[in-house]
């Protein structure tokens, strides 16, 4: 069977608000990055959350984190692309 590790993401009150699917040290940004899925009320940029690193039943550590956008780069973000004009090849021909 396949297993997938996630870490809990909590708010200031200790309530579960999301899951982190991984973490990595970014050499470019000189900081740790954790890719998370969050409940919508906590997904605003700048919101402070806490990621619980470590497996339940073992030593765990709360890491303060700030919600940021992904990807981090400002160039080539594709925010202004109209997806309705992209040709589709999976539709049956009439």
C-alpha positions in Angstrom: 0.0 0.0 0.0 1.0 3.5 -0.7 1.4 6.0 2.2 1.5 9.8 2.0 2.9 11.9 4.8 1.1 15.2 5.8 1.6 17.6 8.7 -1.2 19.4 10.5 -1.7 23.1 10.0 -3.3 24.9 12.9 -4.5 28.4 13.8 -3.6 30.3 17.0 -6.4 28.4 18.9 -4.9 25.0 18.0 -7.8 24.2 15.6 -7.0 22.1 12.5 -7.2 24.4 9.5 -5.3 22.5 6.8 -2.6 20.0 5.9 1.0 20.4 4.7 2.1 18.0 2.0 5.8 18.6 2.4 8.5 21.0 3.3 11.8 22.0 1.6 14.7 24.4 2.2 14.7 27.0 -0.6 18.2 28.0 -1.5 16.9 30.9 -3.6 14.8 32.4 -0.8 17.0 31.1 2.1 14.0 29.9 4.0 11.9 26.8 4.6 8.8 26.4 2.3 5.9 24.2 3.2 3.2 23.5 0.5 -0.2 23.5 2.3 -3.9 23.2 1.6 -5.8 25.5 3.9 -9.4 26.2 4.8 -10.5 29.2 2.8 -10.9 31.6 5.8 -7.2 31.1 6.5 -5.8 31.3 3.0 -5.4 35.1 2.7 -1.9 36.3 2.0 -0.1 37.2 5.2 -2.2 35.1 7.6 0.0 33.5 10.3 -0.5 29.7 10.8 1.4 27.0 12.5 2.7 23.8 10.9 3.2 20.8 13.2 6.3 19.0 12.1 6.8 15.5 13.2 4.8 12.3 13.5 2.1 11.9 16.1 3.5 10.0 19.1 7.0 11.3 18.5 8.6 14.7 19.3 6.8 17.4 17.3 7.6 21.1 16.8 5.2 23.9 15.9 6.6 26.1 13.1 5.2 29.6 12.6 4.4 30.2 9.0 2.9 33.0 6.9 0.6 32.3 4.0 2.2 33.3 0.7 1.3 32.8 -2.9 2.7 30.0 -5.0 4.6 30.2 -7.3 6.6 33.0 -5.6 8.0 34.6 -8.8 6.3 37.7 -10.1 7.2 37.1 -13.8 5.4 34.6 -16.1 2.5 34.1 -13.6 -0.1 33.5 -16.4 -2.8 35.4 -14.5 -4.1 37.2 -17.5 -4.6 34.2 -19.8 -8.1 33.5 -21.1 -8.4 29.8 -20.7 -11.5 29.7 -22.9 -9.4 30.3 -26.0 -7.1 27.4 -25.4 -7.9 24.7 -28.1 -9.1 21.4 -26.8 -8.2 18.1 -28.5 -10.3 15.8 -26.3 -13.7 16.9 -27.6 -15.4 14.7 -30.2 -15.7 16.2 -33.6 -19.1 17.0 -35.0 
